Amino acid sequence: MSKKRFTEKEREQLSKNRYVRNVSDKAITYADEFKQLFVDEYMTGKSPRAIFEAHGFDVTVIGIKRVEQSADRWKKAYEHGGIIGLSDSRKEASGRPLRRELSPDEVIAKQKARIHLLESQIELLKKLDTKERLLVSKGMNLSKNKLFELIKDAVDQGLGRMTRYLCSLLNVSRSGYYSYVHAADPRLERARLDNEAGQLIKKAFKRRGYKKGSRSIKMVLEHEFGVIYNLKKIRRLMKKFNIVCPYRKPNPYKRMAKATLEHRTLPNKLQRDFKKGIPGLALLTDITYLPYGRSKMAYLSTILDASTGEVLSYNVSDRLTLEIATDTVDALQKQKRLKLHKDAFVHSDQGSHYTSPTYQALLKKNGLGQSMSRRGNCWDNAPQESFFGHMKDHVDHRNCNSLHEVRHEIDRYIRYYNNHRYQWGLKKMTPVQYRNHLLSAS
């Protein structure tokens, strides 16, 4: 206890403070209300001196030592017994029990706090998205931030003195709650920056009318918006703003396909060496089905450059005849964008179109070699299969009503794919950019 004694004038001055119950020449008896206010404000980071002065006390009169002793005593009492521990029990019977029975008012106050918290939890559950509701229904806890948000709401509604009790109800630490409160401004700033970045990611996601995954978004941001985000940030914000990229379901038949037969109609020159780094050398071809209308079917034949991924020629038809493959080769010969390599060859599966003598003669006539995958092994022509898969993720051919609409959608997508779809495996370039890059480097 401080040895400082109060003069009559000082006692008169202190007794006028609403938070002083009694004052003698040696000691001050503070009101329980002030003790609770002191603890609440001390937990937010204020110093004892600042709290005393903010509530009308002259520290030069009280003495800084007495202020520090009171602060230390109240803090220990609060840690041991909560709000009840701050109550002045000197007029009560001695031999204080470790646990005493709560008064009716204290019981009512705690029940009101519990009811208010439960009501806040119900309101929060109404605001949660489907995924969070599912977690709650399975008995999984809400995130700490959600729990702290509930406590903050209860405190703002007038339950500031029940902070310790509210934290114990939700099984979170008071220090964590106060850290959450103090970080409000940085948290708002992070949320603002996330919203700005999220809007930019949404623009890249829908750029040129086709949805993209995180890696494609990163490349679009870098090439077309001049913004560089790492993949972790992009994926975090895609999850936060529910930006979902379409993805292909795995084909069980392709997964089960095994290269069990060694028969080759023609030798496999490619041997899965797709990235030769020479434009116009290894050309991949295949045909895919495109259902449209109610029960109509279109077919797409393409020739793809294995080194650059660029679609060099293609043909859309409503007939699966030999002409769909031969017309694609004719279109390849007419294209002016790329001069084929002198040793260029076309790689395909062992379909009837490609084993046809007419088709093989056409390739020889145009100075093109030929290579074939092993029977039943789609992986030997993987880039071509991958192109068809990605294309069907984006081209809504099933809602087309005519072959003309199907052709329009295919034309539009292939222009986008060749000129605007950045690819991770092509040094983050588009197929046309990568082709020009290889040509300039050679």
Secondary structure, DSSP 4 states (H G I P E B T S, - for coil): -------HHHHHHHHTSTTEEEE-SS-EEE-HHHHHHHHHHHHTT--HHHHHHHTT--HHHH-HHHHHHHHHHHHHHHHHHHHHHTS--TTS-SS--SS-PPPHHHHHHHHHHHHHHHHHHHHHHHHS-HHHHHHHHTTPPPPHHHHHHHHHHHHHTT-GGGHHHHHHHHT--HHHHHHHHHTHHHHHHHHHHHHHHHHHHHHHHTGGG----HHHHHHHIIIII-----HHHHHHHHHHTT-----PPP-HHHHH--------SS--SSTT----S-TTSEEEEEEEEEEETTTEEEEEEEEEETTT--EEEEEEES--STHHHHHHHHHHHH--S-PPPTT-EEEE-S-HHHH-HHHHHHHHHTT-EEEEPPTT-GGGGHHHHHHHHHHHHH--GGG--SHHHHHHHHHHHHHHHHHH--BGGGTTB-HHHHHHHHHHH-
